[in-house]
Amino acid sequence: MNSLGKIFKINIYGESHGKSLGVLIEGMPVGVKIDDALIKKDLKRRMPSHFSETKRKEKDHYTVESGVYNGYTTGTPLLFRVENNAFKSEHYQKYQEIHRPSHIDFVAKKKYHGYQNLPGSGHFSGRLTIGLVIAGALAKMILTKVIIKTELVQVGALKDLTKLEQYLKTIETLNETVGAVLKTTISNVEIGLGEPFFGGADSLISQALFSIPSIKGVSIGEGFKSASFLGSDYLDSFINEEGKTKTNHSGGIVGGITNGNDLIINTITRPISSLKKPLETFDFTKKKMTSLTIEGDHDFFIGERIKVVIENTILAVLLDLSLQNKLLKELT
């Protein structure tokens, strides 16, 4: 259940406080020159660097343990391994019986009968998105014409993002956390990506994005706003023989198939669940309500760090669909 894709297949492994974590990638085309600078640049974008982000400082150095020879892909599976070094696990034992609200503690214990890896939320941690970032960086080495950019649209209740820094300082003072709305625009996407019925580009992109911890909403184009349009206002009229349209309400995907216009992907992140203020929850040992203070290093806003995770996850899906499209053309 830790894999994504049919041809460009991503397999995530590891735990937040484990010895290492990383990604095993199958289906990477042969003879692609590995751009280490690109991978490191994307991993750096994911690293905490703002006062709103975790104080845990991992170097995120990786080793390539298979699939590359003399700097080029061999066509066999690629294994990227990233060591964990800067973690503290001593705070997590108490969460075995006093579960953190809106965390994985309760459901993971029920599902895995108490054998789950709890420190740092184990395999459910956002730290595992390192594998998605690496996979997306590899996709960039092939999808060289694709341009992708993510911007914040809203942070918490704030829509005037010129006031973002002061708003986040207020959130910090309140010992609160805050979510965000982000918009990702992808240009130069080839026409015809996506397979009916359950393999539509929008279906697969959404599925992949929902695997990112804290993502609680994904929409394409106008998304939920589409319901407020009249049909005549919503339709995207063609303006040339390349399929470009006057408007792009559908967000570049029609019937699950990319149409050559910009892809517009909107995502919503919930507020981070690890607050520094006392939280009311249930003590499963004493069987009564209690107050819990969450310790450790945690983000209270991930809107900047998550941009590269969103982008690279989308690119990984697009590469897989592109390889599927290429295979279909070869067979017909």
DOMI-381772 format. One line per 2 residues: number of its first residue (from 1); their letters; for each residue x, y negated, z of C-alpha. Coordinates in nm, 2 decimals. Layout:
<rs>
NUM> A> X Y Z; ...
</rs>
This chain:
<rs>
1> MN> 0.00 0.00 0.00; 0.31 -0.22 -0.01
3> SL> 0.34 -0.24 -0.38; 0.22 -0.49 -0.64
5> GK> 0.22 -0.46 -1.02; 0.20 -0.18 -1.28
7> IF> 0.52 -0.23 -1.48; 0.70 -0.50 -1.29
9> KI> 0.64 -0.33 -0.96; 0.73 -0.49 -0.63
11> NI> 0.77 -0.28 -0.32; 0.81 -0.48 0.01
13> YG> 0.97 -0.32 0.32; 1.09 -0.42 0.66
15> ES> 0.98 -0.59 0.98; 1.03 -0.94 1.12
17> HG> 1.26 -0.83 1.40; 1.39 -0.52 1.23
19> KS> 1.75 -0.47 1.12; 1.67 -0.58 0.76
21> LG> 1.39 -0.64 0.52; 1.37 -0.69 0.15
23> VL> 1.22 -0.57 -0.18; 1.25 -0.28 -0.42
25> IE> 1.16 -0.38 -0.78; 1.09 -0.13 -1.06
27> GM> 1.04 -0.22 -1.42; 1.28 -0.51 -1.45
29> PV> 1.39 -0.52 -1.81; 1.74 -0.41 -1.89
31> GV> 2.02 -0.65 -1.97; 1.89 -0.96 -1.78
33> KI> 2.17 -1.17 -1.63; 2.11 -1.21 -1.26
35> DD> 2.11 -1.58 -1.16; 2.22 -1.57 -0.80
37> AL> 2.21 -1.95 -0.78; 1.84 -1.95 -0.87
39> IK> 1.76 -1.68 -0.61; 1.95 -1.87 -0.34
41> KD> 1.78 -2.19 -0.44; 1.43 -2.04 -0.40
43> LK> 1.52 -1.87 -0.07; 1.64 -2.21 0.06
45> RR> 1.31 -2.37 -0.03; 1.14 -2.10 0.19
47> MP> 1.38 -2.17 0.48; 1.26 -2.39 0.77
49> SH> 1.40 -2.74 0.74; 1.13 -2.98 0.88
51> FS> 1.04 -3.05 1.24; 0.70 -2.89 1.18
53> ET> 0.87 -2.55 1.10; 1.01 -2.27 1.31
55> KR> 1.35 -2.32 1.49; 1.44 -1.96 1.39
57> KE> 1.74 -2.00 1.16; 1.81 -1.70 0.95
59> KD> 2.08 -1.73 0.68; 1.88 -1.51 0.44
61> HY> 2.19 -1.37 0.28; 2.10 -1.08 0.05
63> TV> 2.29 -0.79 -0.09; 2.19 -0.61 -0.42
65> ES> 2.22 -0.24 -0.35; 2.11 -0.10 -0.68
67> GV> 2.00 -0.19 -1.03; 2.28 -0.44 -1.12
69> YN> 2.61 -0.37 -1.28; 2.86 -0.64 -1.38
71> GY> 2.60 -0.91 -1.32; 2.33 -0.76 -1.54
73> TT> 2.02 -0.55 -1.47; 2.06 -0.18 -1.56
75> GT> 1.70 -0.10 -1.60; 1.69 0.11 -1.29
77> PL> 1.52 0.00 -0.96; 1.67 -0.31 -0.80
79> LF> 1.70 -0.32 -0.42; 1.75 -0.65 -0.24
81> RV> 1.83 -0.63 0.13; 1.82 -0.92 0.37
83> EN> 1.95 -0.89 0.72; 1.77 -1.02 1.03
85> NA> 2.00 -1.17 1.30; 1.84 -1.47 1.47
87> FK> 1.54 -1.33 1.64; 1.42 -1.30 2.00
89> SE> 1.19 -1.01 2.09; 1.16 -1.04 2.47
91> HY> 0.84 -1.24 2.45; 0.63 -0.98 2.27
93> QK> 0.58 -0.70 2.53; 0.30 -0.88 2.70
95> YQ> 0.10 -0.90 2.38; 0.05 -0.52 2.39
97> EI> -0.24 -0.57 2.64; -0.31 -0.94 2.62
99> HR> -0.36 -0.98 2.25; -0.29 -1.32 2.09
101> PS> -0.61 -1.47 1.94; -0.63 -1.44 1.56
103> HI> -0.31 -1.24 1.54; -0.25 -0.89 1.42
105> DF> -0.20 -0.75 1.77; -0.55 -0.60 1.83
107> VA> -0.63 -0.46 1.48; -0.28 -0.32 1.43
109> KK> -0.30 -0.14 1.77; -0.63 0.01 1.67
111> KY> -0.52 0.11 1.33; -0.18 0.25 1.42
113> HG> -0.28 0.39 1.77; -0.02 0.18 1.95
115> YQ> 0.28 0.28 1.73; 0.29 -0.05 1.55
117> NL> 0.60 -0.27 1.55; 0.48 -0.57 1.75
119> PG> 0.78 -0.81 1.78; 0.75 -1.10 1.53
121> SG> 0.43 -0.93 1.41; 0.64 -0.66 1.26
123> HF> 0.55 -0.57 0.90; 0.27 -0.83 0.90
125> SG> 0.50 -1.12 0.94; 0.53 -1.41 0.70
127> RL> 0.90 -1.33 0.70; 0.83 -1.05 0.45
129> TI> 0.75 -1.30 0.19; 1.12 -1.31 0.12
131> GL> 1.06 -1.02 -0.10; 0.80 -1.21 -0.30
133> VI> 1.03 -1.50 -0.34; 1.31 -1.28 -0.47
135> AG> 1.08 -1.10 -0.71; 0.94 -1.43 -0.84
137> AL> 1.30 -1.56 -0.89; 1.37 -1.26 -1.11
139> AK> 1.05 -1.33 -1.30; 1.18 -1.68 -1.37
141> MI> 1.49 -1.54 -1.54; 1.26 -1.39 -1.80
143> LT> 0.97 -1.64 -1.82; 1.21 -1.92 -1.90
145> KV> 0.95 -2.14 -2.08; 0.70 -2.13 -1.80
147> II> 0.68 -2.44 -1.58; 0.53 -2.42 -1.24
149> KT> 0.47 -2.68 -0.97; 0.28 -2.68 -0.64
151> EL> 0.15 -2.99 -0.46; -0.02 -3.06 -0.14
153> VQ> -0.38 -3.18 -0.18; -0.49 -3.20 0.18
155> VG> -0.33 -3.12 0.52; -0.58 -3.06 0.79
157> AL> -0.83 -3.35 0.78; -0.57 -3.57 0.61
159> KD> -0.62 -3.65 0.24; -0.40 -3.96 0.22
161> LT> -0.07 -3.78 0.21; 0.14 -4.10 0.23
163> KL> 0.06 -4.07 0.60; 0.17 -3.70 0.63
165> EQ> 0.47 -3.75 0.85; 0.29 -3.95 1.11
167> YL> -0.01 -3.71 1.10; 0.22 -3.41 1.16
169> KT> 0.39 -3.59 1.45; 0.04 -3.63 1.60
171> IE> -0.03 -3.26 1.55; 0.30 -3.18 1.73
173> TL> 0.22 -3.41 2.02; -0.12 -3.23 2.06
175> NE> 0.06 -2.89 2.06; -0.17 -2.80 1.77
177> TV> -0.12 -2.64 1.43; -0.27 -2.73 1.09
179> GA> -0.35 -2.57 0.75; -0.35 -2.71 0.40
181> VL> -0.50 -2.71 0.05; -0.25 -2.67 -0.23
183> KT> -0.27 -2.69 -0.60; -0.04 -2.50 -0.83
185> TI> -0.02 -2.59 -1.20; 0.15 -2.34 -1.44
187> SN> 0.22 -2.46 -1.80; 0.34 -2.27 -2.11
189> VE> 0.16 -1.94 -2.02; 0.11 -1.72 -2.32
191> IG> -0.24 -1.65 -2.44; -0.39 -1.31 -2.38
193> LG> -0.26 -1.21 -2.04; -0.50 -1.01 -1.83
195> EP> -0.68 -0.68 -1.88; -1.05 -0.61 -1.84
197> FF> -1.22 -0.53 -1.61; -1.04 -0.52 -1.28
199> GG> -0.71 -0.63 -1.43; -0.81 -0.99 -1.51
201> AD> -0.54 -1.25 -1.46; -0.75 -1.43 -1.20
203> SL> -0.83 -1.11 -1.02; -0.47 -1.00 -0.99
205> IS> -0.33 -1.35 -0.91; -0.59 -1.38 -0.63
207> QA> -0.52 -1.04 -0.49; -0.14 -1.11 -0.48
209> LF> -0.19 -1.45 -0.32; -0.42 -1.31 -0.05
211> SI> -0.13 -1.08 0.05; 0.06 -1.39 0.18
213> PS> 0.00 -1.43 0.55; -0.22 -1.74 0.63
215> IK> -0.38 -1.76 0.29; -0.76 -1.77 0.34
217> GV> -0.88 -1.90 0.01; -0.79 -1.89 -0.36
219> SI> -0.98 -2.05 -0.65; -0.92 -2.10 -1.02
221> GE> -0.97 -2.43 -1.20; -1.26 -2.62 -1.04
223> GF> -1.33 -2.33 -0.81; -1.62 -2.38 -0.57
225> KS> -1.68 -2.72 -0.73; -1.80 -2.54 -1.04
227> AS> -2.14 -2.48 -0.88; -2.21 -2.86 -0.89
229> FL> -2.16 -2.89 -1.27; -2.43 -2.88 -1.53
231> GS> -2.33 -2.62 -1.80; -2.28 -2.89 -2.07
233> DY> -2.04 -3.07 -1.84; -1.85 -2.77 -1.74
235> LD> -1.78 -2.62 -2.08; -1.42 -2.66 -2.21
237> SF> -1.45 -2.77 -2.57; -1.17 -2.67 -2.82
239> IN> -0.97 -2.95 -2.97; -0.72 -2.77 -3.19
241> EE> -0.65 -2.43 -3.35; -0.40 -2.34 -3.08
243> GK> -0.70 -2.31 -2.84; -0.63 -2.63 -2.64
245> TK> -0.94 -2.77 -2.48; -1.06 -3.12 -2.40
247> TN> -1.11 -3.03 -2.03; -0.98 -2.74 -1.82
249> HS> -1.25 -2.67 -1.57; -1.19 -2.29 -1.61
251> GG> -0.83 -2.34 -1.50; -0.67 -2.17 -1.80
253> IV> -0.84 -1.83 -1.76; -1.16 -1.72 -1.94
255> GG> -1.30 -1.37 -1.89; -0.99 -1.28 -1.69
257> IT> -0.77 -1.36 -1.99; -0.53 -1.66 -2.01
259> NG> -0.63 -1.90 -2.29; -0.30 -2.10 -2.33
261> ND> -0.41 -2.40 -2.12; -0.25 -2.48 -1.79
263> LI> -0.33 -2.24 -1.51; -0.47 -2.42 -1.22
265> IN> -0.46 -2.22 -0.89; -0.59 -2.36 -0.57
267> TI> -0.50 -2.21 -0.23; -0.60 -2.27 0.12
269> TR> -0.39 -2.19 0.43; -0.54 -2.16 0.77
271> PI> -0.38 -2.32 1.08; -0.10 -2.11 1.22
273> SS> -0.22 -1.90 1.52; 0.08 -1.94 1.75
275> LK> -0.01 -2.25 1.95; 0.20 -2.39 2.23
277> KP> -0.10 -2.47 2.45; -0.27 -2.22 2.69
279> LE> -0.52 -2.00 2.50; -0.82 -1.82 2.63
281> TF> -0.82 -1.45 2.55; -0.90 -1.10 2.70
283> DF> -0.67 -0.89 2.91; -0.73 -0.53 2.79
285> TK> -0.55 -0.39 3.10; -0.73 -0.59 3.37
287> KK> -1.05 -0.61 3.16; -1.11 -0.97 3.22
289> MT> -1.06 -1.31 3.05; -0.73 -1.47 3.10
291> SL> -0.50 -1.76 2.99; -0.22 -1.68 2.75
293> TI> 0.08 -1.90 2.65; 0.25 -1.79 2.33
295> EG> 0.63 -1.82 2.36; 0.90 -1.81 2.09
297> DH> 0.98 -2.01 1.77; 0.69 -2.08 1.54
299> DF> 0.59 -2.31 1.26; 0.29 -2.54 1.32
301> FI> 0.27 -2.64 0.95; 0.39 -2.42 0.66
303> GE> 0.26 -2.63 0.37; 0.60 -2.71 0.23
305> RI> 0.77 -2.37 0.30; 0.48 -2.18 0.14
307> KV> 0.50 -2.36 -0.20; 0.78 -2.14 -0.33
309> VI> 0.61 -1.83 -0.20; 0.29 -1.91 -0.38
311> EN> 0.47 -2.00 -0.70; 0.69 -1.70 -0.71
313> TI> 0.41 -1.46 -0.63; 0.21 -1.60 -0.93
315> LA> 0.52 -1.57 -1.15; 0.57 -1.20 -1.05
317> VL> 0.21 -1.13 -1.15; 0.24 -1.32 -1.48
319> LD> 0.56 -1.12 -1.57; 0.38 -0.79 -1.50
321> LS> 0.09 -0.90 -1.72; 0.33 -1.01 -1.99
323> LQ> 0.50 -0.68 -1.99; 0.17 -0.50 -2.01
325> NK> 0.07 -0.72 -2.30; 0.40 -0.65 -2.48
327> LL> 0.34 -0.27 -2.43; -0.01 -0.30 -2.57
329> KE> 0.12 -0.48 -2.88; 0.38 -0.21 -2.94
331> LT> 0.11 0.06 -2.92; -0.13 -0.11 -3.16
</rs>
